Amino acid sequence: MGYAGYGGIFLLPAIYASRDAGFNLLWDFVRNTPREWHKKAMYSGSFALIPGSTSLADRRMWQASGVGGPNTNDEGWASLILESVPPADRPHFLWWYDRHLGRLAEPADRPDLRFDHSRQGTMWALLFYPDDVTPADPTGQLPFVVTGEQGRHYLRARWRDTQDISVSIHADLRHHPNAWAQSEAGQTGLIAYGTMFFSGPRTSREPRHYTRMLINGQRGNDPDPGRRQHLETFESGAYVVVDGHTQYANMGAALYQRHLLTDFGDPEDNNAVIAMFDRVASYSQSQYTWNANVGSHAADFGIVSSIGEDQGFPTFTLVSPNGGTVKGWVLSPAGAILNHVPGERLTIDKTGYTEDFFVVMSVEPETTPPLEVLNHGNGGTIVRLGDKTVALDRVNGVLLRGGDAESLDLDHAAPLPVLGLSARTLSDRAIRLNWLPADSGATSFIIEKRGPGEPDFTPVATVGGSVSGYDLQGLAPQSSYTIRVVAAANGISSAPSNEVTAVTFESGVAVYVEDFAPRVNGQLPSVNAIANWQMVNQDRGWALRATEGSPRNAANPIGEMATTGRTRINFQNIFFTDEIRADLSTPSAAVEVDIQTEGTIRFSLLLKLASGQWVRTSAEAHIASRTSWHRQRWSIPSITAWNFYDVSTLSTGASTTLSPEDLADIRGIGIRAQWPLNERWARLDQLHLYAKDFVGPQPPLEGFAAWRANAFGHHADDEAIAGFAATPARDGIANGLKYAMGWPDPLAPSAHLLPVAVSDSGGLSLTYTWDSRVDDVALIPEVSIDLETWHSGETHLEEVDCEIDGYLHHITVRPSHPAGNAFLRLRAEER
């Protein structure tokens, strides 16, 4: 922690020397700067909280991950700033200094160790000791929180003795390049009554030695930063919010925040209530672990931990041999599992998509007050500990205290608002929406849009409460739409989600998204041969051939897969290619790829021409030592120069230009990457292709008559064989249904296109496939309770899911009003 002002060790002697030499510019700057170095030293001074007689005080330990130690004298610069402290603060600083580093400091029998003894600080203390200043107790005079440049926050109410309480939380706003840097977004520490209750690691970087949120057992990469989102002080403490930023994003989290509210008691009582709220969300199901490192990773300092239950909530208790107790209540999420490893760690585990962890702790020198639950529901929780009231407002995602907490209204049935709404343009007439899956209490989601020239939002679709995405269809080309989603339950609507805006492409342009995640039997392997890779995405599957996907110039054809599913290749060269026919001549045509690298990487786009030759962009894109994800975009029509490329030898040939005719008939696409073979790595992730007139396995449809002629040949005029209602395959599925469902051959089986009925806890549902190219036949799902009267439309059926695979839409519907007995069927109707 002391490194929050580490530069003072070197700068202050130079500033003093320059002043003595008659150069006052630097000295005036120090005196006038708002950087109150002395307060940082006092806050980082956990030495005041750890008795000198303990082994902890004699070692460099960490209250929180990162840098610094509990002893300011380890930094050896507190005495350097005696002269620099502003006159108004000198009495308080001197009071603190005398007791912890100066003439009143321990040990009393070793006067030679007093006066900031580390790094020969005594000399500076003797030179600048303010004998004309009367010490004054700083309690109540200095602020509760002091922050460091890298987003470290130190909260402290008293300044008196080893019985003080100190709380810390890190945001890691800026990564320090030296060796001590560690991942620390949200890292929290607690020292009280001479005991280190929670901390981060000293030298070990194992995830279990951090006091922070772990995702799938991981703590994140060191260089990835977090950031402070909010800081608020009040009369008895402070409220800090840390955003996970790139550190948690690169672990696969779509959202992570840690809220820390510390409300100190009266200085004479020397207690505190600490409320922690962690909101973490991912688009895929993940294991979240609220992890607390007890003591340090090397010693537990005699802390005795236990777990139990109180009023139906899991609880943990930490008791220090120095006196003092920390008790915590796990108020959410429901179903979380609390566990502990005595002398090492506490864990709260929950597997899900979006989860809210709410933990309230009482820090007391003796007896812990009972917890009083004032209200608890889907919208949050209000509790009282002694004279302190705190609450979690889940609807607004904040912590509250005092009167604000007590007045929080939880007696309503409104679901939580939708989180993480995003929009992506699919084509000239479609926009895809996604939001974070969550146990929000919603039974349905209402999609609202505001189009060009429209002043207000209007509802356009309603989907079920288990859905987390929707495709808006039938939009106008080259038009901007603003969209939001409202959750609803029991006839009550939530506050709207965040608003997103997307612009449809010009007429005829579509986008496909390709994920370079390897899969075997639908699962992400840890290590697998490249020959077994299968390219899959939300829109359609691409088959990756081993001969095209293997790394070149590599003796071993095995690739290593990152746990996130992003491809990690430990070889010097790699490129991915695939056959696809697309028109890239449109002005909107573009290709994007997400790339991450540990060192330096050069990469370029590959296109396969109708002649079978490959070309690559002449200008290579570069990334140097960038560990966060970078998105590179190529606008195809704006590229003026290409080079012929040999995919067998990896050699680059002559330069060429591509005509509109060339771009209109592209037969393949790929990415080439190259980096130094020095144990570095690179990763490729999402490939976004914006193109026109994609050619799939079947020619564009020209209506049922053309499909009928193509499928049945000389039998096309025979109604018994080729008619709309005929079932020539004797499988009970009429030709009209097969045509509208994208059945390539009406006489051949196609199990993946058959409608599927499922009965589960959500009731009866029907999933069917619709070929979006079909506009002369409608697919109509219907529901009945007696097999005689059938109903269709939004009044009777609701669409709860729609997965798009190229031009095939896999749609799931449920009865809007489930009955005890219900039957579903699918009917085709000519328009």
C-alpha positions in Angstrom: 0.0 0.0 0.0 2.9 2.4 0.7 3.6 2.6 -3.0 0.7 5.0 -3.4 3.4 7.7 -2.8 6.5 5.7 -3.7 8.0 8.5 -5.7 8.4 10.6 -2.6 11.4 8.5 -1.5 13.4 9.8 -4.5 11.8 13.2 -5.2 11.7 14.8 -1.8 15.4 14.7 -1.1 16.0 16.3 -4.5 13.4 18.9 -3.8 14.9 19.7 -0.4 18.4 19.9 -1.9 17.2 22.2 -4.7 15.5 24.5 -2.2 18.7 24.7 -0.1 20.6 25.6 -3.3 18.3 28.5 -3.8 16.0 26.9 -6.5 12.5 27.2 -5.1 10.3 26.2 -8.0 10.0 22.6 -7.1 9.6 23.4 -3.4 6.7 25.8 -4.1 5.1 23.2 -6.3 5.2 20.6 -3.4 3.7 23.1 -1.0 0.9 24.2 -3.3 0.1 20.8 -4.9 -3.2 19.1 -3.9 -1.3 15.8 -3.6 -1.4 15.4 0.1 1.4 12.9 0.4 1.4 12.9 4.2 -2.2 11.6 4.3 -1.4 8.8 1.9 1.4 7.8 4.2 -0.9 7.8 7.1 -3.6 5.8 5.3 -1.2 3.3 4.0 0.2 3.0 7.5 -1.2 -0.4 8.5 1.8 -0.4 10.8 -0.6 1.5 13.1 -2.9 -1.4 13.1 -0.5 -4.3 13.4 1.3 -4.5 16.8 5.1 -4.3 16.5 5.3 -7.4 18.7 3.7 -9.6 16.1 5.5 -11.5 13.5 3.4 -9.8 10.9 4.9 -6.4 11.6 8.4 -7.7 11.1 7.7 -8.9 7.6 6.7 -7.3 4.3 3.1 -8.3 4.0 0.3 -7.1 1.8 -3.0 -5.8 3.0 -4.2 -5.9 -0.6 -2.7 -7.3 -3.8 -0.3 -5.0 -5.6 2.5 -3.3 -3.9 3.5 -1.9 -0.5 3.6 -3.3 3.0 1.7 -2.7 6.3 4.6 -0.7 7.7 5.1 2.8 6.3 8.6 2.5 7.8 9.2 -0.2 5.2 9.0 2.6 2.7 11.3 4.8 4.8 10.0 8.1 3.6 7.4 9.3 6.2 10.1 11.4 7.9 11.0 13.0 4.6 7.7 14.8 4.4 7.7 16.3 7.9 8.8 19.6 6.5 6.4 19.3 3.5 3.2 18.8 5.5 0.9 21.9 5.2 0.9 23.9 8.5 -2.8 23.3 9.2 -2.1 19.5 9.1 1.2 19.4 11.0 -0.4 18.9 14.5 -2.3 15.8 13.2 0.5 14.4 11.3 2.9 14.9 14.2 0.5 13.1 16.6 0.4 10.2 14.2 4.1 10.2 13.5 5.2 10.3 17.2 3.1 7.3 18.1 3.9 5.1 15.2 7.4 6.1 14.0 8.7 8.8 16.3 9.5 9.1 20.0 6.4 7.2 21.3 6.8 4.4 18.9 7.4 0.7 19.8 9.6 -0.8 20.9 10.3 1.3 24.0 13.4 -0.6 24.8 15.1 0.1 21.5 15.3 3.9 21.0 17.7 3.3 18.2 14.9 1.9 16.1 12.6 4.9 16.4 12.2 7.8 14.0 11.4 6.0 10.8 14.4 3.7 11.1 14.2 1.9 7.7 16.5 3.3 5.1 18.2 5.6 7.6 15.2 7.9 7.9 16.2 9.1 11.4 18.5 11.7 9.9 15.7 13.3 8.1 13.5 13.2 11.1 16.1 15.0 13.2 16.6 17.6 10.5 12.9 18.5 10.0 11.2 17.5 13.3 8.8 20.4 14.1 9.5 21.1 17.8 7.3 24.2 17.7 4.2 22.2 16.8 1.8 20.7 19.4 0.5 17.3 18.4 -3.3 16.9 18.0 -5.4 13.8 17.6 -6.4 13.5 13.9 -9.5 11.5 14.6 -12.4 13.4 13.1 -10.1 15.9 11.4 -8.8 13.8 8.5 -11.0 12.3 5.7 -12.3 8.8 5.8 -10.8 7.8 2.5 -7.7 8.6 0.6 -7.1 7.4 -3.0 -3.9 6.5 -4.8 -3.2 7.2 -8.5 -3.8 3.5 -9.4 -7.3 3.5 -7.9 -6.4 2.3 -4.4 -8.8 3.5 -1.8 -7.9 3.4 2.0 -10.8 3.9 4.4 -10.1 4.6 8.1 -12.1 6.3 10.9 -9.6 6.5 13.8 -5.9 7.3 14.0 -5.1 6.2 17.5 -3.6 2.8 18.0 -3.4 -0.8 17.0 -7.2 -1.2 17.6 -8.1 0.9 14.6 -10.0 -0.4 11.6 -8.7 0.0 8.0 -10.5 -1.1 4.9 -9.0 -1.0 1.4 -10.3 -1.6 -2.2 -8.3 -1.4 -5.4 -9.5 -0.4 -8.9 -6.1 -0.7 -10.7 -6.7 2.3 -13.0 -3.3 2.1 -14.5 -1.0 -0.9 -14.8 2.5 -0.5 -13.5 5.0 -2.1 -15.8 7.4 -3.3 -13.1 7.4 -6.8 -11.6 5.2 -6.1 -8.6 2.0 -5.4 -10.7 -0.8 -7.9 -10.0 -4.4 -8.1 -11.1 -6.4 -6.3 -8.5 -9.7 -4.9 -9.8 -12.0 -5.1 -6.8 -9.3 -6.5 -4.5 -10.4 -5.8 -0.9 -8.6 -5.8 2.4 -9.5 -5.5 6.1 -7.3 -4.9 9.1 -8.9 -4.5 12.5 -7.8 -4.7 16.2 -4.2 -5.6 15.2 -5.3 -8.5 12.9 -5.2 -8.8 9.1 -8.6 -10.4 8.5 -8.7 -10.2 4.7 -5.9 -9.5 2.3 -4.4 -10.3 -1.1 -1.3 -12.3 -1.8 2.3 -11.3 -1.0 4.1 -13.4 -3.6 1.7 -16.1 -4.6 -0.6 -15.3 -7.5 -2.9 -18.2 -7.1 -6.5 -17.1 -7.5 -7.4 -18.6 -4.1 -5.1 -16.0 -2.4 -7.1 -13.0 -3.6 -10.0 -11.3 -1.9 -12.1 -10.7 -5.0 -14.5 -12.2 -7.4 -13.2 -15.3 -9.4 -14.9 -16.4 -12.6 -14.6 -20.1 -13.4 -11.8 -20.2 -10.8 -9.7 -17.5 -12.6 -8.6 -14.1 -11.3 -7.7 -12.4 -14.7 -4.5 -11.3 -16.3 -2.1 -8.9 -14.5 -1.9 -6.2 -17.2 -5.7 -5.9 -17.6 -6.9 -2.9 -15.6 -10.1 -2.2 -13.7 -11.4 1.3 -13.1 -13.1 3.3 -10.4 -16.7 4.2 -11.2 -17.9 6.0 -8.2 -16.5 7.5 -4.9 -18.7 9.1 -2.3 -17.9 10.1 1.3 -20.4 10.8 4.0 -20.3 11.8 7.7 -19.2 8.3 8.9 -17.6 6.5 6.0 -17.4 6.2 2.3 -18.9 4.3 -0.7 -16.7 3.1 -3.5 -17.7 1.3 -6.8 -15.1 -0.5 -8.8 -15.8 -1.6 -12.4 -14.1 -4.7 -13.7 -13.4 -3.1 -17.0 -11.0 -5.1 -19.3 -9.8 -7.4 -16.5 -13.2 -9.1 -16.1 -14.1 -8.6 -19.8 -11.2 -10.7 -20.8 -12.4 -13.4 -18.4 -15.6 -13.6 -20.3 -17.8 -11.3 -18.1 -20.1 -8.9 -19.8 -20.4 -6.9 -16.6 -18.7 -6.8 -13.2 -18.9 -4.3 -10.4 -17.9 -4.4 -6.8 -19.6 -1.9 -4.5 -18.0 -1.3 -1.0 -19.9 0.7 1.6 -18.1 1.2 4.9 -20.0 2.9 7.7 -17.8 3.4 10.8 -19.3 3.7 14.3 -18.4 6.2 16.9 -14.6 6.5 17.3 -15.0 5.5 21.0 -16.9 2.3 20.0 -14.5 1.6 17.2 -16.7 -0.6 15.1 -18.0 -0.7 11.5 -20.6 -2.2 9.2 -19.2 -3.2 5.8 -21.7 -3.9 2.9 -20.3 -5.5 -0.3 -22.4 -5.8 -3.5 -20.9 -7.7 -6.5 -22.9 -7.8 -9.7 -21.4 -10.1 -12.3 -22.9 -11.2 -15.6 -21.9 -13.3 -18.6 -23.7 -14.4 -21.8 -22.7 -18.0 -21.0 -23.3 -19.8 -17.8 -20.3 -19.4 -15.5 -19.2 -20.3 -11.9 -18.8 -17.2 -9.8 -16.8 -17.4 -6.6 -16.8 -14.6 -4.0 -13.4 -15.3 -2.6 -11.9 -14.0 0.7 -8.3 -14.7 1.6 -8.2 -15.0 5.4 -5.0 -13.5 6.9 -2.3 -13.7 4.3 -1.5 -16.5 1.9 1.4 -17.5 4.3 -0.3 -17.3 7.7 -3.7 -17.1 9.3 -2.4 -15.3 12.4 -4.5 -17.4 14.7 -7.9 -16.4 13.1 -10.6 -19.0 13.9 -13.2 -19.2 11.1 -16.6 -20.9 11.2 -19.7 -21.0 9.1 -23.4 -21.4 9.9 -26.9 -20.0 9.3 -28.9 -17.2 10.7 -32.6 -16.5 9.7 -32.1 -18.7 6.6 -29.0 -16.9 5.4 -25.5 -18.4 5.4 -23.1 -16.8 7.8 -19.4 -16.8 8.5 -17.5 -15.7 11.6 -13.8 -14.8 12.0 -12.4 -14.4 15.5 -9.0 -12.9 16.2 -6.7 -13.9 19.1 -6.0 -10.2 19.4 -9.6 -9.6 20.1 -12.2 -8.6 17.6 -14.8 -10.4 15.5 -15.9 -10.1 11.9 -19.3 -11.7 11.1 -20.8 -11.8 7.7 -24.3 -12.6 6.3 -24.7 -13.8 2.7 -28.0 -12.2 1.8 -27.9 -13.0 -1.9 -27.8 -14.7 -4.3 -30.4 -17.4 -3.3 -28.9 -20.8 -3.5 -25.3 -19.7 -3.1 -23.0 -22.1 -1.3 -20.9 -20.8 1.5 -17.7 -22.7 2.4 -14.5 -22.2 4.2 -11.0 -23.7 4.4 -10.0 -23.0 8.0 -7.0 -20.7 8.2 -7.1 -20.0 4.5 -10.2 -18.7 2.7 -13.9 -18.2 2.6 -15.9 -18.8 -0.6 -19.4 -18.1 -1.8 -20.2 -20.0 -5.0 -23.0 -19.7 -7.5 -23.3 -20.9 -11.1 -25.4 -18.8 -13.4 -25.6 -16.0 -15.9 -26.3 -12.7 -14.0 -25.8 -12.9 -10.2 -25.9 -10.3 -7.4 -23.8 -11.1 -4.3 -24.8 -9.1 -1.3 -22.7 -9.6 1.9 -23.0 -7.5 5.0 -20.3 -7.7 7.7 -20.2 -6.5 11.3 -16.7 -5.6 12.6 -16.8 -5.4 16.4 -14.2 -5.5 19.2 -16.4 -7.8 21.3 -20.0 -8.9 20.7 -21.6 -8.9 17.3 -25.1 -7.3 17.3 -27.9 -9.4 15.9 -29.0 -8.9 12.3 -32.5 -7.5 11.8 -34.0 -8.2 8.3 -36.4 -5.3 7.6 -37.4 -6.5 4.1 -36.1 -9.1 1.6 -37.4 -9.7 -1.9 -36.5 -9.9 -5.6 -35.9 -6.2 -5.6 -33.4 -6.2 -2.8 -32.8 -6.5 0.9 -32.9 -4.1 3.8 -31.1 -5.0 7.1 -30.1 -3.3 10.3 -27.0 -4.0 12.5 -27.0 -2.1 15.7 -27.7 1.5 14.8 -26.7 1.0 11.1 -29.1 0.3 8.3 -27.9 -0.7 4.9 -29.8 -2.0 1.8 -29.3 -3.4 -1.6 -31.5 -1.8 -4.3 -31.3 -4.5 -7.0 -33.5 -2.5 -9.4 -31.0 0.4 -9.6 -28.0 -1.7 -8.7 -26.8 0.4 -5.7 -26.2 0.2 -2.0 -28.0 2.5 0.3 -27.6 3.5 4.0 -29.5 5.2 6.8 -32.8 6.8 5.9 -32.3 6.1 2.2 -32.1 2.4 3.0 -35.0 2.4 5.4 -37.3 4.1 2.8 -36.5 1.7 0.0 -39.7 0.3 -1.4 -39.4 -3.4 -2.0 -43.1 -4.2 -1.8 -43.8 -4.3 -5.5 -44.0 -6.9 -8.2 -42.0 -5.2 -10.9 -39.2 -7.3 -12.3 -35.6 -6.1 -12.5 -34.7 -4.0 -15.6 -32.9 -5.7 -18.5 -29.1 -5.5 -18.3 -26.5 -5.4 -21.1 -28.8 -4.8 -24.1 -26.8 -4.8 -27.3 -27.7 -4.5 -31.0 -26.0 -5.7 -34.1 -27.1 -5.1 -37.7 -27.8 -8.4 -39.5 -28.8 -7.1 -42.9 -30.6 -4.4 -44.8 -33.9 -5.3 -42.9 -32.9 -7.0 -39.7 -31.2 -6.1 -36.4 -30.2 -8.7 -33.8 -30.8 -7.9 -30.1 -29.1 -9.6 -27.1 -29.3 -9.0 -23.4 -27.9 -10.7 -20.3 -29.8 -13.7 -19.1 -30.9 -13.1 -15.5 -33.3 -14.3 -12.8 -35.0 -11.0 -12.9 -38.6 -12.1 -12.1 -39.8 -11.2 -15.6 -42.4 -13.4 -17.3 -42.0 -11.5 -20.6 -39.9 -8.9 -22.4 -41.4 -6.1 -24.5 -39.2 -4.9 -27.3 -39.7 -1.2 -28.2 -38.2 0.7 -31.1 -38.0 4.2 -32.4 -37.5 4.5 -36.1 -36.5 7.4 -38.4 -38.7 10.4 -37.7 -40.6 8.8 -34.9 -40.7 10.8 -31.7 -41.6 8.0 -29.3 -40.9 4.3 -28.7 -43.5 1.8 -29.8 -43.8 -1.9 -28.8 -43.0 -4.1 -31.7 -42.7 -7.6 -30.1 -43.2 -9.5 -26.9 -41.1 -12.6 -26.0 -41.1 -15.0 -23.0 -39.2 -14.4 -19.8 -36.6 -17.1 -20.5 -35.5 -15.4 -23.7 -32.4 -13.3 -24.0 -32.4 -12.2 -27.6 -34.6 -11.2 -30.5 -34.2 -10.4 -34.2 -36.1 -7.3 -35.4 -37.3 -8.0 -39.0 -39.0 -6.1 -41.7 -37.0 -2.8 -41.2 -36.1 -0.2 -43.8 -32.7 -0.3 -45.5 -30.0 2.3 -44.5 -32.1 3.5 -41.5 -31.3 4.2 -37.9 -33.3 2.5 -35.1 -33.1 3.1 -31.4 -34.3 0.1 -29.3 -34.9 -0.7 -25.7 -36.4 -3.7 -23.8 -38.8 -3.6 -20.9 -39.3 -6.5 -18.5 -42.8 -7.3 -17.4 -44.5 -9.5 -14.7 -47.9 -9.5 -13.2 -49.0 -6.7 -15.5 -46.3 -4.4 -14.1 -43.4 -3.2 -16.2 -39.8 -2.5 -15.2 -37.8 0.6 -16.0 -36.5 0.4 -19.6 -33.2 -1.1 -20.4 -30.3 0.9 -21.8 -31.0 2.2 -25.2 -29.1 1.0 -28.2 -28.9 2.3 -31.8 -28.2 0.3 -35.0 -28.3 1.3 -38.6 -29.5 -1.2 -41.2 -27.3 -1.9 -44.2 -28.0 -0.7 -47.7 -30.3 -2.9 -49.7 -29.0 -6.5 -50.1 -26.2 -6.4 -47.5 -26.0 -9.0 -44.7 -23.5 -9.9 -41.9 -22.3 -13.3 -40.8 -20.4 -13.7 -37.5 -17.8 -16.5 -37.3 -16.3 -17.6 -34.0 -12.9 -19.3 -34.1 -13.8 -21.4 -31.1 -12.9 -25.1 -31.6 -15.6 -27.6 -30.7 -15.7 -31.3 -30.3 -19.2 -32.9 -29.9 -20.4 -29.4 -29.1 -17.9 -28.9 -26.3 -14.9 -26.6 -26.0 -11.8 -28.7 -25.5 -8.8 -27.6 -23.5 -6.4 -29.2 -26.0 -7.3 -30.8 -29.3 -6.0 -31.5 -32.8 -6.7 -28.9 -35.3 -8.1 -31.5 -37.6 -11.1 -31.9 -35.2 -12.0 -28.2 -35.1 -15.4 -27.2 -36.2 -16.2 -23.6 -36.9 -19.6 -22.7 -35.4 -21.5 -19.5 -34.9 -25.0 -18.1 -34.4 -25.7 -17.8 -38.1 -24.5 -20.9 -39.9 -21.7 -23.5 -39.5 -18.5 -23.3 -41.4 -16.5 -26.5 -41.8 -12.8 -25.9 -41.3 -10.6 -28.4 -43.1 -7.5 -29.6 -41.3 -5.3 -28.8 -44.4 -6.4 -25.2 -44.3 -6.6 -24.7 -40.5 -3.3 -26.2 -39.4 -0.4 -23.8 -38.5 2.2 -23.7 -41.1 6.0 -24.1 -40.4 5.1 -26.0 -37.3 6.3 -29.5 -36.5 3.5 -30.2 -34.1 -0.1 -29.9 -35.5 -1.6 -29.5 -32.1 -3.0 -26.1 -31.1 -3.7 -25.0 -27.5 -7.1 -23.6 -26.8 -7.7 -20.8 -24.3 -10.4 -21.6 -21.7 -12.5 -18.7 -23.1 -12.8 -20.6 -26.4 -10.6 -18.1 -28.2 -7.9 -19.8 -30.2 -4.4 -19.6 -28.9 -1.7 -20.9 -31.2 1.9 -21.2 -30.0 3.4 -21.1 -33.4 4.8 -18.5 -35.6 2.4 -18.5 -38.5 -1.3 -19.3 -38.8 -4.2 -18.5 -41.1 -7.8 -19.5 -41.3 -9.6 -19.9 -44.5 -13.0 -21.1 -45.6 -15.0 -21.4 -48.8 -17.8 -18.9 -49.1 -19.3 -17.1 -52.0 -20.1 -13.5 -51.4 -20.5 -10.2 -53.2 -18.1 -7.7 -51.6 -18.5 -5.0 -54.2 -21.1 -3.1 -52.2 -19.8 0.1 -50.5 -20.9 -1.4 -47.1 -18.8 -4.5 -47.5 -16.3 -5.0 -44.7 -14.5 -7.6 -42.6 -13.6 -7.4 -38.9 -11.5 -9.6 -36.7 -10.8 -9.5 -33.0 -7.1 -10.2 -32.2 -5.1 -10.3 -28.9 -1.3 -10.8 -28.7 1.3 -11.0 -26.0 4.0 -9.6 -28.2 4.0 -8.2 -31.8 1.8 -9.5 -34.5 1.3 -8.7 -38.2 -1.9 -9.8 -39.8 -3.8 -9.3 -43.0 -7.1 -10.3 -44.7 -7.2 -13.1 -47.3 -9.7 -13.4 -50.2 -10.1 -16.2 -52.6 -10.9 -15.1 -56.2 -13.2 -16.9 -58.7 -9.9 -18.1 -60.4 -9.0 -20.0 -57.3 -6.1 -17.7 -56.5 -5.7 -16.2 -53.0 -4.9 -12.5 -52.4 -4.1 -10.7 -49.2 -4.1 -7.0 -48.3 -0.8 -5.4 -49.2 -0.8 -3.2 -46.1 -0.5 -5.4 -43.0 -2.1 -4.4 -39.7 0.2 -4.4 -36.6 -0.2 -4.8 -32.9 2.7 -4.4 -30.5 2.5 -5.9 -27.0 -1.2 -5.5 -26.6 -2.9 -7.9 -24.3 -6.4 -6.5 -24.5 -8.6 -7.3 -27.4 -8.1 -5.2 -30.6 -10.7 -5.1 -33.4 -9.3 -4.6 -36.9 -11.7 -3.6 -39.6 -11.1 -3.6 -43.4 -13.5 -1.7 -45.6 -13.2 -3.8 -48.8 -14.0 -1.3 -51.5 -11.4 1.2 -50.1 -8.5 -1.2 -50.3 -6.5 -0.3 -53.5 -3.7 -2.8 -53.4 -3.6 -6.6 -52.9 -0.9 -9.2 -53.2 -1.2 -12.7 -54.6 -0.6 -15.2 -51.9 0.4 -18.9 -52.0 -1.4 -20.8 -49.2 1.0 -23.7 -49.5 4.3 -21.9 -49.3 3.1 -18.8 -47.4 4.9 -16.7 -50.1 3.7 -13.3 -51.2 3.6 -12.6 -54.9 3.0 -9.6 -57.2 0.7 -6.7 -56.4 -2.7 -6.5 -58.0 -5.9 -4.5 -57.8 -9.4 -6.0 -57.6 -12.2 -4.8 -59.8 -15.8 -4.6 -58.8 -16.4 -7.7 -60.8 -13.7 -9.5 -58.8 -15.2 -8.4 -55.5 -18.7 -9.4 -56.7 -17.6 -13.1 -57.0 -15.5 -13.8 -53.9 -15.2 -17.6 -53.3 -13.4 -17.7 -49.9 -12.2 -15.6 -47.0 -9.5 -16.0 -44.4 -7.1 -14.3 -41.9 -3.3 -14.6 -42.0 -1.3 -13.8 -38.9 2.5 -13.9 -38.2 4.5 -13.1 -35.1 8.0 -13.7 -33.7 8.6 -17.3 -32.5 9.8 -16.3 -29.1 7.4 -18.0 -26.8 4.8 -15.3 -27.5 1.2 -16.1 -28.4 -1.6 -14.6 -30.3 -5.4 -15.2 -30.4 -8.0 -14.8 -33.0 -11.7 -14.5 -32.0 -14.8 -13.2 -33.8 -14.7 -12.7 -37.5 -17.4 -10.4 -38.8 -18.1 -10.5 -42.6 -20.3 -7.8 -44.0 -21.2 -8.8 -47.6 -23.9 -8.9 -50.2 -25.8 -11.7 -51.9 -24.4 -14.7 -50.0 -24.7 -17.9 -52.0 -25.8 -20.9 -49.8 -26.1 -24.5 -50.7 -29.3 -23.9 -52.6 -30.0 -21.3 -55.3 -32.3 -18.4 -54.4 -35.9 -19.5 -54.2 -38.3 -18.3 -56.9 -41.5 -19.5 -55.2 -43.2 -22.8 -54.5 -43.7 -23.5 -58.2 -40.0 -23.3 -59.0 -39.1 -25.4 -55.9 -41.7 -28.0 -57.0 -40.3 -28.2 -60.5 -36.7 -28.5 -59.2 -37.6 -31.1 -56.7 -39.9 -33.4 -58.7 -38.8 -32.9 -62.3 -41.2 -34.6 -64.8 -43.6 -35.4 -61.9 -43.9 -31.7 -61.1 -47.4 -31.5 -62.7 -48.7 -34.5 -60.7 -50.7 -33.1 -57.7 -50.6 -36.4 -55.9 -46.8 -36.3 -55.9 -45.8 -32.6 -56.2 -49.0 -30.8 -54.9 -48.9 -28.4 -52.0 -50.7 -30.8 -49.6 -49.1 -34.0 -51.1 -46.9 -36.2 -48.9 -44.9 -38.3 -51.4 -42.3 -39.4 -48.8 -45.2 -41.0 -46.7 -43.9 -39.2 -43.6 -47.1 -37.1 -43.0 -45.3 -33.8 -43.8 -46.8 -32.0 -46.8 -44.7 -30.5 -49.6 -45.8 -27.0 -48.6 -44.5 -27.4 -45.1 -41.2 -28.8 -46.4 -40.8 -25.9 -48.8 -41.4 -23.3 -46.1 -39.1 -25.1 -43.7 -36.2 -25.1 -46.1 -36.3 -28.8 -46.8 -33.7 -29.4 -49.6 -35.1 -32.7 -50.9 -38.8 -33.5 -50.1 -38.2 -37.3 -50.6 -35.1 -37.4 -48.3 -35.1 -37.4 -44.5 -34.0 -34.2 -42.8 -34.2 -34.8 -39.1 -32.7 -31.5 -38.1 -35.6 -29.6 -39.8 -38.4 -31.6 -38.2 -40.6 -29.6 -35.7 -39.8 -30.6 -32.1 -42.3 -30.5 -29.2 -41.0 -30.3 -25.7 -42.8 -30.4 -22.4 -40.8 -29.1 -19.4 -41.2 -26.9 -16.3 -42.1 -24.0 -18.6 -45.0 -25.9 -20.2 -45.4 -27.2 -23.7 -43.4 -25.6 -26.6 -42.9 -26.2 -30.3 -39.7 -25.4 -32.2 -39.9 -25.3 -36.0 -37.7 -24.1 -38.8 -38.7 -21.3 -41.3 -36.8 -20.5 -44.5 -36.7 -16.7 -44.5 -36.3 -16.7 -48.3 -39.9 -17.9 -48.6 -42.5 -15.2 -49.1 -45.3 -17.0 -50.8 -46.1 -19.5 -48.1 -46.8 -18.8 -44.4 -46.0 -21.1 -41.5 -48.7 -20.9 -38.9 -48.3 -22.5 -35.4 -51.6 -23.4 -33.8 -52.8 -24.5 -30.3 -55.8 -26.5 -29.2 -57.2 -27.9 -26.0 -59.5 -30.4 -27.6 -58.0 -31.3 -31.1 -61.1 -29.8 -32.7 -60.8 -26.0 -32.4 -57.4 -24.6 -33.3 -56.1 -21.1 -32.5 -53.2 -19.0 -33.9 -51.8 -15.5 -33.5 -50.2 -13.5 -30.6 -53.4 -13.8 -28.4 -52.9 -17.6 -28.2 -49.2 -18.2 -28.9 -46.1 -16.3 -28.0 -42.7 -16.5 -29.6 -40.1 -17.3 -26.9 -36.9 -17.9 -28.9 -35.5 -17.5 -32.4 -32.1 -18.8 -33.4 -30.9 -17.8 -36.9 -28.7 -20.1 -38.9 -28.1 -18.3 -42.2 -31.5 -18.0 -43.9 -33.0 -20.7 -41.6 -34.8 -19.4 -38.5 -35.4 -21.9 -35.7 -38.5 -20.5 -33.9 -39.9 -21.6 -30.5 -43.5 -20.8 -29.5 -45.5 -21.5 -26.3 -49.2 -21.1 -25.5 -49.8 -17.6 -24.2 -52.2 -19.0 -21.6 -51.1 -22.5 -20.7 -53.8 -24.9 -20.0 -53.9 -28.3 -18.3 -54.1 -30.1 -21.7 -52.7 -28.4 -24.8 -51.8 -29.5 -28.3 -49.6 -27.7 -30.8 -49.3 -28.1 -34.5 -47.7 -26.4 -37.5 -49.7 -25.5 -40.7 -48.6 -24.1 -44.0 -50.8 -21.7 -45.9 -50.3 -20.4 -49.4 -50.4 -16.6 -49.7 
